[in-house]
Amino acid sequence: MLPHAPCRPPTEPEIVTSHRRTVRSRLERLAREIAKFGAVGAIGFVVNFIVFNICVHGFGLAVVRSGIIATAVAIATNYVGNRYWTYRDSDRNRRSRELSLFLLFSGVGLVIENGILGLSHYGFGFTSALADNIAKNVVGLGIGTVFRFWSYRTWVFTALPAREAVETAESFLADPPQRVDAAGGHRADGR
């Protein structure tokens, strides 16, 4: 029969090591989320840019109307990418709520993006193709993207509550805390 180790509360170094591991794990997940969101957004940017310029220069539509059409097409592209790749592990039980919130926050982003375009084009009189593209696809899209990232991760693609707790517990159990032996060396086996 194997001897049982006595139960004792974790030491301060064990708590610090565990906390660092948890923080590092969360930061790594956030970095992956941002990278995926950025990749989906890059595809959406290309779609937005191409559709906008085709509408303005190919079909001769007004810039804000073209911007709204381009943004709507990019929103559809981004939903598919975010739903099935970036946030594929999020709660899928309330899909109609998710889609409604996605469209709501995307609509706010659309207003930000195309409001800046309208202000630049009609308010400030910057009417060149370059000025329109900078206003819409750099300034407006940049501000809109920050808003969308925050709103999507906060309200739309919510995590399953138990998943994070399980992942944290599994990471804690997978790596036993480092213990210091009498000679000052670190041992993972606790002896």
Backbone as a ProteinNet text record, in pm:
[ID]
protein_1_A
[PRIMARY]
MLPHAPCRPPTEPEIVTSHRRTVRSRLERLAREIAKFGAVGAIGFVVNFIVFNICVHGFGLAVVRSGIIATAVAIATNYVGNRYWTYRDSDRNRRSRELSLFLLFSGVGLVIENGILGLSHYGFGFTSALADNIAKNVVGLGIGTVFRFWSYRTWVFTALPAREAVETAESFLADPPQRVDAAGGHRADGR
[TERTIARY]
84	0	88.8	54.2	133.3	100.1	202.2	172.9	107.8	16.3	-52.4	19.7	31.3	90.9	-10.1	37.1	-57.5	-117.5	-244.6	-310.3	-256.9	-222.1	-175.9	-215.9	-232.9	-266.1	-145.2	-169.3	-57.6	27.6	154.8	245.7	233.9	288.5	282.2	349.6	469.3	528.6	440.6	371	281.8	163.8	110.9	-1.8	42.3	158.9	210.8	233.1	293.7	317.5	186	87.7	-43.1	-109.4	-101.2	-160.5	-93.7	38.4	111.5	70.3	55.5	14.5	-124.2	-215.2	-351.1	-351.5	-276.1	-269	-207.7	-98.9	-34.2	-130	-204.5	-300.9	-409	-457.6	-560.6	-505.1	-383.3	-321.7	-296.4	-255.9	-236.2	-367.5	-475.9	-607.4	-651.2	-628.6	-664.7	-583.1	-454.3	-369.8	-419.7	-457	-511.5	-642.5	-726.8	-855.3	-833.9	-742.3	-714	-657.9	-569	-511	-619.2	-708.1	-815.7	-911.7	-947.9	-1036.2	-971.5	-841.5	-768.9	-764.7	-746.7	-744.4	-880.7	-987.2	-1122.8	-1146.3	-1102.9	-1118	-1040.6	-923.5	-844.3	-919.8	-982.2	-1063.2	-1182.3	-1246.2	-1357.3	-1313.9	-1191.6	-1138.9	-1125.2	-1069.5	-1051.9	-1187.9	-1283.7	-1419.7	-1477.5	-1467.5	-1519.7	-1456.6	-1324.6	-1249.6	-1289.6	-1294.4	-1326.7	-1470.4	-1564.5	-1705.6	-1726.8	-1665.8	-1679.5	-1631.2	-1512.7	-1456.8	-1529.8	-1582.9	-1664.5	-1792.9	-1855.3	-1979.6	-1956.3	-1848.5	-1821.9	-1774.5	-1671.6	-1606.7	-1663.5	-1719.9	-1777.1	-1922.2	-2000.4	-2143.3	-2180.6	-2087.1	-2112.8	-2208.1	-2218.3	-2306.5	-2243.4	-2324.9	-2276.4	-2186.3	-2089.5	-1989.3	-2049	-2140.2	-2195.7	-2283.2	-2362.1	-2441.5	-2349.7	-2242.5	-2144.7	-2080.3	-2052.1	-1992.8	-2084.7	-2212.2	-2309.2	-2323.1	-2329.2	-2337.5	-2212.5	-2095.1	-1969.1	-1958.8	-1998.3	-1991.6	-2088.7	-2207.2	-2305.4	-2251.8	-2188.1	-2130.5	-2017.7	-1933.7	-1823.8	-1877.3	-1987.1	-2047.5	-2088.9	-2150.7	-2191.3	-2068.9	-1965.1	-1840.8	-1780.6	-1776.7	-1717.7	-1798.6	-1930	-2010.2	-1972.5	-1965.6	-1931.7	-1793.8	-1696	-1560.9	-1553	-1617	-1611.9	-1691.5	-1808.6	-1893.1	-1826.4	-1770.2	-1721.3	-1570.1	-1499.2	-1356.1	-1312.4	-1321.5	-1272.4	-1341.2	-1474	-1551.4	-1626	-1566	-1635.3	-1667.3	-1593.1	-1617.5	-1712.4	-1768.8	-1858.9	-1996.6	-2079.5	-2213.1	-2296.9	-2347.9	-2429.6	-2577.5	-2613.6	-2750.4	-2850.7	-2806.3	-2899	-2856.6	-2860.9	-2811.3	-2888.4	-3020.5	-3096	-3057.2	-3034.3	-2987.5	-2850.4	-2762.4	-2627.6	-2631	-2710.6	-2718.1	-2779.1	-2880.6	-2942.3	-2842.4	-2766.8	-2666.3	-2552.7	-2511.5	-2407	-2449.7	-2571.6	-2620.9	-2635.7	-2680.4	-2693	-2557.2	-2458.5	-2327.2	-2255.8	-2278.8	-2222.9	-2285.6	-2415.1	-2482.9	-2423.8	-2390.7	-2325.3	-2188.8	-2115.6	-1986.5	-2002.3	-2108.8	-2138.8	-2161.7	-2235.2	-2261.4	-2131.2	-2046.4	-1917.5	-1835	-1819.8	-1736	-1785.3	-1914	-1967.1	-2002	-2020.6	-2037.4	-1910	-1796.4	-1667.1	-1646.6	-1685.1	-1676.8	-1764	-1888.2	-1978.8	-1927.6	-1875.4	-1819.6	-1701.6	-1614.3	-1497.8	-1539.5	-1627.1	-1664.9	-1755.5	-1863.3	-1961.4	-1935.5	-1884.7	-1861.6	-1734.5	-1624.3	-1494.9	-1458.6	-1533.2	-1508.8	-1389.8	-1345	-1236.7	-1299.8	-1301.8	-1380.4	-1299	-1168.8	-1089.6	-1109.8	-1075.7	-1086.6	-996.7	-878	-785.6	-843.4	-897.7	-955.4	-1073.5	-1158.3	-1272.1	-1225.7	-1125.1	-1074.3	-1005.4	-934.2	-869.5	-975.3	-1073.1	-1177.5	-1255	-1292.5	-1374.2	-1291.8	-1189.3	-1118.9	-999.3	-962.6	-854.6	-909.9	-957.2	-1004	-1134.8	-1236.7	-1366.9	-1361.4	-1297	-1287.5	-1203.1	-1098.6	-1014.8	-1092.1	-1163	-1243	-1356.4	-1421.5	-1529.4	-1480.9	-1360.1	-1305.2	-1279.8	-1227.2	-1205.3	-1339	-1439.9	-1573.2	-1629	-1617.3	-1671.4	-1602.5	-1469.7	-1398.4	-1448.2	-1455.6	-1502.7	-1645.9	-1734.9	-1875.9	-1898.8	-1831.7	-1852	-1807.1	-1688.4	-1637.2	-1710.7	-1766.3	-1835.7	-1981.3	-2049.4	-2193.5	-2240.9	-2171	-2224.2	-2177.5	-2047.9	-1993.1	-1946.1	-2040.3	-2006.9	-1957.3	-1863.5	-1805.6	-1903	-1887.2	-1962	-1903	-1981.9	-1927.2	-1843.8	-1886.8	-1816.1	-1684.4	-1675.1	-1556.1	-1431.3	-1439.6	-1322.4	-1282.2	-1379.2	-1348.5	-1281.1	-1329.7	-1270.5	-1129.1	-1110.2	-976.4	-877.9	-922.1	-834.5	-799.8	-898.9	-874.2	-782.5	-805	-719.8	-576.4	-557.5	-420.9	-353.3	-429.3	-372.6	-331.8	-415.1	-386.9	-278.4	-267.7	-170.5	-27.3	-2.5	131.4	135.9	192.8	199.3	286	251.7	330.3	473.8	564.3	705.3	727.4	796.5	827.1	977.1	1019.4	1160.9	1205.4	1313.1	1364	1461.1	1512.9	1598.7	1724.5	1771.5	1894.5	1865.4	1741.2	1706.9	1671.5	1672.1	1636.3	1487.4	1439.2	1296.1	1266	1161.2	1118.8	968.9	928.1	786.7	714.4	790.1	725.3	688.8	728.2	691.3	775.9	875.9	964	1092.6
-117.2	0	124	218.9	341.4	437.3	499.6	598.5	722	779.5	899.5	1022.1	1120.2	1247.1	1319.7	1381.6	1453.6	1572.3	1600.4	1717	1842.2	1936.5	2064	2172.2	2292.4	2401.7	2430.9	2483.6	2515.5	2627.6	2621.5	2725.9	2847.4	2958.6	3081.6	3065.2	3003.4	2984	2898.4	2798.6	2715.7	2797.7	2884	2969.1	3065.2	3126.6	3220.7	3148.6	3028.8	2952.1	2918.1	2875.7	2842.8	2965.7	3078.4	3202.8	3245.1	3236.2	3273.5	3183.9	3054.8	2960.4	2996	3031.5	3068	3196.3	3296.6	3423.2	3398.7	3322.4	3293.3	3219.7	3124.3	3049.5	3141.7	3232	3326.7	3421.4	3469.2	3558.4	3485.9	3359.3	3281.2	3261.6	3233	3220	3351.1	3463.8	3594.4	3624	3591.6	3614.7	3532.2	3406.2	3322.6	3380.9	3427.2	3486	3611.3	3696.9	3819.2	3785	3685.7	3645.9	3592.7	3508.9	3455.7	3566.3	3652	3764.2	3852.3	3874.8	3955.2	3890.8	3758.7	3688.6	3696.2	3673.7	3685.8	3830	3924.7	4066.2	4104.8	4044.5	4073.7	4029.1	3912.7	3866.3	3959.6	3998	4092.5	4226.8	4270.9	4397.2	4388.7	4278.5	4262.8	4263.2	4190.5	4188.7	4329.7	4398.9	4534.2	4628.9	4624.9	4713.5	4689.8	4563.6	4532.1	4571.7	4532.6	4564.4	4715.8	4787.4	4933	4996.5	4959.6	5021.2	4979.8	4858.4	4817.7	4899.5	4917.5	4995.6	5141.2	5202.1	5343.5	5362.5	5288	5313.9	5230.7	5114.7	5031.3	5063.9	5080.8	5105.7	5252.5	5334.8	5477.7	5512.4	5426.6	5454.3	5559	5625.1	5723.2	5653.1	5727.5	5665.1	5604	5671.6	5616.7	5495.2	5500.8	5384.2	5266.8	5293.7	5189.3	5134.3	5223.4	5180.4	5089.7	5122.6	5040.9	4903.6	4899.7	4771	4687.4	4749	4677.7	4626.3	4709.1	4668.5	4554.4	4557.8	4450.1	4317	4319.2	4196	4146.4	4237.4	4199.5	4146	4200.9	4152.4	4006.5	3972.9	3833.7	3742.2	3785.7	3708.2	3690.5	3796.7	3791.9	3705.8	3706.1	3621.3	3474.6	3432.7	3292.8	3260	3345.9	3322.3	3321.8	3416.7	3423.8	3310.9	3280.5	3175.8	3038.9	3007.9	2872	2856.1	2963.4	2949.1	3020.2	3154.5	3229.3	3186.9	3181.4	3152.2	3019.6	2921.3	2793.9	2719.6	2746.8	2678.5	2754.1	2863.2	2940.9	2875.4	2926.2	2872.4	2885.3	2772	2771.5	2747.6	2742.9	2708.9	2816.8	2939.7	3050.6	3120	3047	3096	3219.5	3224.6	3340.9	3466.3	3450.3	3563.3	3608.3	3511.7	3541.8	3619.2	3570.5	3637.2	3776.7	3790.7	3922.1	4021.7	3978.6	4067.5	4096.1	3995.1	4015.1	4122.5	4111.3	4209.9	4347.9	4353.2	4481	4550.4	4478.9	4539.5	4564.1	4477.7	4502.2	4626.8	4647.2	4768.2	4894	4887.3	5001.6	5024.9	4916.7	4929.4	4986.7	4946.7	5000	5150.9	5195.7	5339.8	5414.4	5357.3	5420.8	5434.1	5321.5	5316.4	5411.4	5404.8	5485	5626.9	5648.3	5784.9	5864.9	5801.8	5869.7	5896.2	5800.7	5822.3	5940.8	5942.9	6052.9	6186.8	6190.5	6314.4	6362.9	6270.8	6307.9	6355.9	6279.6	6309.8	6432.4	6433.2	6540.6	6656.2	6626.6	6731.6	6809.9	6736.9	6803.8	6824.1	6763.4	6781.4	6704.3	6600.6	6516.2	6410.4	6436.8	6355.2	6268.7	6265.3	6180.1	6033.5	5945.9	5801.5	5762.4	5820.7	5790.8	5836.6	5958.7	6011.5	5926.2	5884.5	5799.3	5665.2	5606	5477	5489.2	5597.3	5617	5639.6	5724.3	5752.3	5626.4	5549.6	5430.7	5311.7	5278.2	5151.2	5157.9	5276.7	5287.1	5342.7	5466.1	5530.2	5466.7	5465.3	5411.6	5265	5187.7	5044.5	5015.3	5092.9	5073.6	5095.6	5206.3	5234.5	5132.5	5101.1	5002.6	4864.5	4827.2	4696.7	4684.1	4788	4785.8	4768.2	4842.2	4828.6	4687.9	4635.9	4503	4394.6	4400.2	4298.6	4296.9	4412.9	4421.5	4369.1	4414	4376.1	4228.7	4175.4	4034.8	3944.3	3969.4	3879.3	3899.3	4019.1	4046	4000.9	4023.9	4003.2	3895.5	3874.1	3787.2	3642.8	3620.9	3485.4	3456.2	3435.1	3414.8	3272.8	3260.9	3130.1	3048.5	2919.1	2831.7	2847.3	2876.9	2904.3	2789.5	2667.7	2554.8	2526.9	2556.9	2524.5	2589.7	2718	2786.5	2726.8	2693	2632.4	2497	2417.3	2286.1	2301.3	2393.5	2414.9	2459.8	2548.8	2595.9	2480.8	2400.2	2286.7	2185.3	2157.8	2062.3	2111.4	2240.4	2292.4	2287	2308.1	2302.2	2159	2062.5	1922.5	1864.9	1914.2	1861.3	1891.7	2005.8	2045.6	2054.9	1951.5	1959.5	2076.4	2138.7	2254.4	2215.3	2304.5	2282.4	2299.2	2204	2212.3	2222.9	2292.7	2313.4	2211.4	2132.9	2038	2109.6	2038	2097.1	2160	2107.8	2161.3	2282.3	2322.9	2440.4	2406.8	2279	2238.6	2221.9	2234	2220.3	2074.8	2021.2	1885	1887.3	1818.5	1812	1701.2	1604.3	1489.5	1513.2	1624.9	1658.3	1590.8	1513.3	1446.5	1519.3
0	0	0	-80.5	-91.9	21.5	77.9	182.9	121.4	193.5	146.7	199.4	113.4	155.9	243.8	349.7	436.4	361.5	388.9	329.4	397	315.4	367.6	269.6	316.8	224.6	136.5	17.1	-71.9	-12	-43	3.8	-85.9	-41.3	-120.2	-256.6	-266.5	-400.5	-491.1	-434.4	-515.7	-566.8	-482.9	-523.1	-632.5	-617.7	-717.7	-849.6	-845.2	-967.4	-1035.5	-959	-1014.1	-1075.6	-1005.8	-1056.2	-1187	-1191.6	-1314.1	-1430.5	-1402.7	-1505.8	-1557.4	-1467.2	-1505.6	-1588	-1545.1	-1618.6	-1756.9	-1760.8	-1888.9	-1982.1	-1930.2	-2010.1	-2067	-1984.1	-2031	-2137	-2117	-2216	-2347.7	-2340.2	-2461.9	-2536.6	-2462.2	-2526.1	-2589.9	-2519.8	-2574.6	-2700.1	-2699.2	-2817.4	-2936.1	-2912.6	-3021.1	-3072	-2980.2	-3018.7	-3104	-3062.2	-3138	-3275.3	-3282.1	-3411.2	-3505.3	-3454.4	-3538	-3580.1	-3485.5	-3516.5	-3623.6	-3611.2	-3709.6	-3846.8	-3851.5	-3980.3	-4048.8	-3971	-4026.3	-4070.5	-3988.6	-4022.7	-4148.4	-4168.5	-4289.6	-4414.2	-4405.7	-4518.7	-4538.7	-4428.9	-4436.6	-4493.8	-4457.6	-4511.4	-4662.9	-4712.3	-4857.6	-4926.9	-4871.6	-4928.2	-4926.9	-4813.5	-4797.8	-4899.8	-4909.4	-4999.5	-5145.4	-5186.9	-5326.8	-5359.1	-5273.6	-5300.6	-5300.9	-5207.4	-5202.1	-5332.6	-5377.1	-5497.6	-5624.3	-5630.1	-5744.8	-5748.5	-5632.1	-5626.8	-5667.1	-5614.7	-5643.8	-5787.5	-5825.1	-5954.1	-6068.8	-6037.1	-6142.2	-6170.8	-6064.2	-6080.7	-6064	-6018.4	-6002.5	-5889.1	-5787.7	-5674.5	-5582.7	-5503.5	-5406.2	-5304.9	-5249	-5162.6	-5035.5	-4969	-4845.9	-4877.6	-4982.8	-5023.7	-5056.5	-5127.5	-5159.9	-5033	-4939.8	-4813.8	-4734.6	-4733	-4660.8	-4725.3	-4857.8	-4927.9	-4900.3	-4911.9	-4889.9	-4746.2	-4651.3	-4511.4	-4484.2	-4543.2	-4523.5	-4576.7	-4692.4	-4748	-4657.3	-4608.8	-4518.9	-4386.2	-4336.2	-4211.7	-4227.3	-4339.5	-4363.7	-4367.9	-4435.8	-4443.4	-4304.6	-4228	-4094.5	-3998	-4011.4	-3922.1	-3941.3	-4065.9	-4093.2	-4036.2	-4060.7	-4010.5	-3858.9	-3795.6	-3649.2	-3584.1	-3638.7	-3579.8	-3588	-3705.5	-3728.2	-3712.4	-3679.8	-3657.1	-3529	-3525.6	-3410.6	-3281.8	-3283.4	-3162.9	-3175.9	-3240	-3262.9	-3133.6	-3027	-2900.6	-2808.4	-2856.1	-2770.7	-2765.8	-2677.3	-2654.8	-2781.8	-2830.2	-2952.7	-2923.4	-2798.2	-2762.5	-2797.6	-2801.9	-2829.6	-2957.8	-3068.8	-3197.1	-3245.1	-3225.7	-3273.5	-3194.1	-3063.5	-2981.2	-3029.3	-3054.2	-3101	-3232.3	-3328.2	-3458.2	-3445	-3361.3	-3341.1	-3282.7	-3180.9	-3121.5	-3220	-3295.3	-3394.9	-3494.8	-3543.8	-3640.7	-3577.3	-3451.9	-3382.3	-3370.7	-3315.9	-3296.4	-3429.2	-3527	-3659.8	-3721.4	-3694.9	-3742.9	-3681.4	-3552.4	-3487.7	-3553	-3577.6	-3646.4	-3785.9	-3855.9	-3989.1	-3982.6	-3881.7	-3865.7	-3835.7	-3750.3	-3719.7	-3847.3	-3915.6	-4036.3	-4145.1	-4176.3	-4285.2	-4242.4	-4112.4	-4061.8	-4080.9	-4055.4	-4077.1	-4225.2	-4310.6	-4455.9	-4497.4	-4450.2	-4484.7	-4435.6	-4313.7	-4258.6	-4342.7	-4379.8	-4460.2	-4599.1	-4663	-4802.1	-4812.6	-4734.9	-4747	-4650.8	-4532.8	-4433.5	-4457.5	-4482.4	-4500.4	-4647.1	-4738.4	-4880.5	-4935	-4863.4	-4914.6	-5005.2	-5135.5	-5227.2	-5322.6	-5308.3	-5397.9	-5360.1	-5453.2	-5426.8	-5308.7	-5302.7	-5193.1	-5059.5	-5055.8	-4931.3	-4884.8	-4979.2	-4943.9	-4887.1	-4950	-4902.3	-4766.7	-4744.3	-4614	-4505.5	-4536	-4437.4	-4400.9	-4501.8	-4477.1	-4431.6	-4506.8	-4487.5	-4393.7	-4349.8	-4252.2	-4121	-4123.6	-4000.3	-3950.9	-4035.8	-3994.9	-3960.1	-4045.3	-4020.1	-3896.2	-3874.8	-3756.2	-3627.4	-3619.4	-3498.9	-3485.2	-3596.7	-3594.3	-3551.3	-3591.7	-3556.3	-3406.5	-3346.6	-3201.3	-3129.9	-3172.2	-3112.9	-3133.7	-3255.3	-3285.2	-3202.3	-3192.9	-3115.8	-2972.2	-2911.5	-2772.9	-2760.3	-2847.8	-2833.9	-2866.7	-2967.1	-3002.2	-2889.2	-2834.3	-2729.8	-2597.7	-2575.6	-2450	-2453.9	-2564.8	-2568.2	-2665.2	-2775.5	-2880.4	-2865.4	-2875	-2870.5	-2728.4	-2639.7	-2499.6	-2476.5	-2385.6	-2353.5	-2271	-2281.7	-2192.8	-2053.5	-1951.8	-1819.9	-1762.8	-1779.3	-1720.3	-1791.7	-1920.7	-1998.5	-1939.8	-1905.9	-1852.1	-1717.4	-1635.8	-1506.2	-1524.3	-1618.6	-1644	-1698.2	-1793.3	-1849.3	-1741.5	-1654.6	-1546.9	-1453.3	-1418.1	-1329	-1394.7	-1522.5	-1592.7	-1602.3	-1629.1	-1638	-1501.1	-1394.5	-1260.2	-1227	-1264.8	-1235	-1325.8	-1447.9	-1542.9	-1501.6	-1443.5	-1402.7	-1251.3	-1184.8	-1038.8	-996.2	-883.8	-839.1	-809.4	-835.7	-807	-657.3	-598	-455.4	-439.7	-339	-313.4	-209.3	-244.8	-146	-50.9	44.8	147.7	89.4	-25.8	-86.3	-173.8	-183.3	-263.4	-406.9	-446.1	-583.2	-596.2	-718.1	-744.7	-781.4	-721.9	-752.5	-783.5	-887.5	-923.9	-849.3	-792.1	-729.4	-583.4	-527.2	-390.7	-286.1	-326.4	-227.9	-212.2
[MASK]
+++++++++++++++++++++++++++++++++++++++++++++++++++++++++++++++++++++++++++++++++++++++++++++++++++++++++++++++++++++++++++++++++++++++++++++++++++++++++++++++++++++++++++++++++++++++++++++++

